[in-house]
Amino acid sequence: MRHVALQDPDLPVTALQQLAAAAESFLRRGVARHPNITDALLEQLLSDPDPEVADDAAANSALRPTRMYRILTTADL
């Protein structure tokens, strides 16, 4: 049911926050890809212990260009 909720582009931020704290990485990955994600949640998920979650967060179009630049610079890209 929680996975289906992530299909709603207007899912409230409070629901995204709860799902971002889920033990299941597939739910955190869904939050990381969600269009309604906040900057704070993106920052949180960029540091997720699961590299796939962090990768999804880094690929989200809502990520600010300055943060993208810092990620690329840190990775020597």
N, C-alpha and C positions, 0 to 999 in steps of 0.2 A: 504494500500500500504506500509506503514512504517513497519507494522508487517511482511510482506513478505520479505522486505529488510533484516530483521534480520536472515533470513534463509541462507543468503550468508556468508560462512565462511571467505571470503576475503573482507567483508564490510570494507571500509576505516574507519580509526579511527575518522576522522572528522564527518562522518555520525553517528558513535557510540556516539560521544560527543553530537551531537544534540538530538539524541534519549534518551540519559541519562537525558536530561533536560526536557523531555516531561512531561506533566501533567498526562498522563495516566500511571498508575503503571504497566500495562501489558507490555508496551514498555520498561520501566526501568528494569523490570524483564528480558526481552529478552536481553537487553544489559548486565545485570549482569551475564547471562549464556553464553554469546557469547565467542567463543574461541579466538577472535582477540582483546579482551579487554586489555586496558593498566593498569598498576599499579595505575595510578592516578584515572582512572575511577572506578576501583575496590574500592579504598579507599573512593571515593565519595559515591558510592552506598552502602558500608558497613554502612554508617551513614544515609541512606535513612529513612524518617519517616515511610514508609510502611515496617513492619517487614518481609514481604515476599520478598521484593526486597533485603533487607539486608541479609536474609537467602540464597537467590540465589547467591549473591555476595560471601558469605562465603563458599559456596559449589563449586565455580568455581575452576577448577584444575590449573588455572593460578595464583591463590593466592600464594604468597611466603610462604614457611614454617615458616619463622620467624613471619610473620603476623598471620598465623594460630595458632601458639603457643601463641601469645599474646591474641588472641580471646578466646582460650580455657582456658588460665590462668585467664583471667578476668571473665569468666563464672564459675570458680572453677571446671573445668572438668579435 
